[in-house]
Amino acid sequence: MTFLSTFTLPDEDAEWDFFIKQKSRAYSTYYPFQIFPQKQVPTLTFEPITIFYGDNGSGKSTLLNVIAEKLGLARGTLYNRSSFEADYLTLCNFELAAPIPDGSAIISSDEVFDAMLNTRALNQQIDRRRDDMFDDYLDNKFASFHYHDLSDYDELKKILETRSKTQSRYVRDNLAKNAREFSNGESALQFFQDKLQDQRLYLLDEPENSLSPANQQKLAAYLTDRARFFGNQFVIATHSPFLLALPHTKIYDLDKVPVASARWQELPEVQTYAQFFTAHAAEFKKESPHD
C-alpha cells in the first residue's frame, strides 16, 4: 500500500527568497534551512518501502522529521523544533496516493529505547513485589486468625488461599507476568509487533538500534511481511545492511550529490562489510576432519 507518493523540498532559490525577506541576521543557524540544497535532492518518490541511506550527519533523520512534521504524523517522543521549522515546512510540498490513516506515526530509536527502559523498570518493580509476596505468603499461612464478621472476609480469604497453595503457586497466581522473558533485543522486536497497526504509514528512524544482527534480520522479515500483507508503508532512515537488503525497496543515497536512488549492493557501507568478509572468507571454511 502506498499513501505518500511524492515529497519535494525547497530548492536553493526558494531558500534564498526566504533569507532575503529576513530582517534579522542575529541567528547563527536557520535549521533545517541550508542542509539540503547542496545535496540537490530531487522530488522524492515513494514505494511501499523506501529507505534513506547515509553516513552520520548526512541528514537522513532530519529529512525523516521534516516529512513527519509536514504530514502531521504522531510521534511518541519529544522533538526539538527549531525557530524556522514552520517557515521551512511551508516551502515543502507532497502528493498522496491515498489519504494518510489516523494512527500513522514516526517512530524514533529513542522511543524504542524508552520502551526497553520501561520494561526494565517493570522487571525491577515485579522483582520487588515478588519478594514482598513471599513474605506475605508466609505471614498469612502461619497466622493465628479468628474470624469475627464480614469485615474480616478479605483477610480470611487470603489466609485460606495461602494454606491451599504452595508458595510458588501463590506468587504465580497473584503476580503480573515477568517481562524479563524478553532480552533487550527481543523487547525491541516486541515493541514493533505491539506498535505497528495494519494499513498505516510509518516513518522509522534507525529502527535497528539496540538489535543484534540476528534480530535485525527478524525485524527486516517482519517489516517485509507488514508491507506485503498488511497494507503498511514504511519510510526508513538506516544504514543497516539487513534493512537495506529488503526486497523491492527504493533506496535514496544521501551521501551522493545529487541525491539519487541506488542498489543496496552499491552502497559504501555494504561494500565495507562485503570486503571485510571476503578478505576473511578462508577463516569461515570448515576444516577438514583430517587436518
Order of alpha helices (4+ residues) and beta strands (2+ residues): beta-alpha-beta-beta-alpha-beta-alpha-beta-beta-alpha-alpha-alpha-alpha-beta-alpha-beta-alpha-beta-beta-alpha-alpha
